[in-house]
Amino acid sequence: MSPDQFTRALAEPTRLRILMLLHDQPERCVCELTQALAMAQPKISRHLAVLRETGILVDRRQGLWIHYRIHSQLPLWAARALDALADGCACQSPYAEDARRLRDTPSLATGTCG
C-alpha cells in the first residue's frame, strides 16, 4: 500500500469513522458498525470493501457475520498515522457519538450480533 492509496481511503468520512471504531479493538462485526454509525448495512459494507482492498483491514467470516479488524501488518507509518488520528478524533464529533452509540447499545457492548 502506498501513502497515496492510504490517504485516499481515509479521505472519505465514513471510512475514517469506521477506522476510529476499529482502532484499539480486536475486531468488530458489520452489525456493530452499522448500529454505531447509524447507517445502512450496504453502505457500510461498500466502505469496508474499499478499506479491505486497500489493505488497511482484514476480515473473518463467522457463520452469517463478517468481522473486520485493522491489518496487523500495516506499514509502521500507516499504523502511526492511525494512532495519531485516533488521538485527534476521540473527543470530536461524530467519532465520540459513534463510540457512545456502540457503548450504549447493550448487545453491541457485549459483542453479540443479530
C-alpha positions, 0 to 999 in steps of 0.5 A: 500500500502506498501513502497515496492509496492510504490517504485516499481511503481515509479521505472519505468520512465514513471510512475514517469513522469506521477506522476510529471504531476499529482502532484499539479493538480486536475486531468488530462485526458489520452489525456493530458498525452499522448500529454505531454509525447509524447507517445502512448495512450496504453502505457500510459494507461498500466502505469496508470493501474499499478499506479491505482492498486497500489493505488497511483491514482484514476480515473473518467470516463467522457463520452469517457475520463478517468481522473486520479488524485493522491489518496487523501488518500495516506499514509502521507509518500507516499504523502511526498515522492511525494512532495519531488520528485516533488521538485527534478524533476521540473527543470530536464529533461524530467519532465520540457519538459513534463510540457512545452509540456502540457503548450504549447499545447493550448487545453491541457492548457485549459483542453479540450480533443479530 
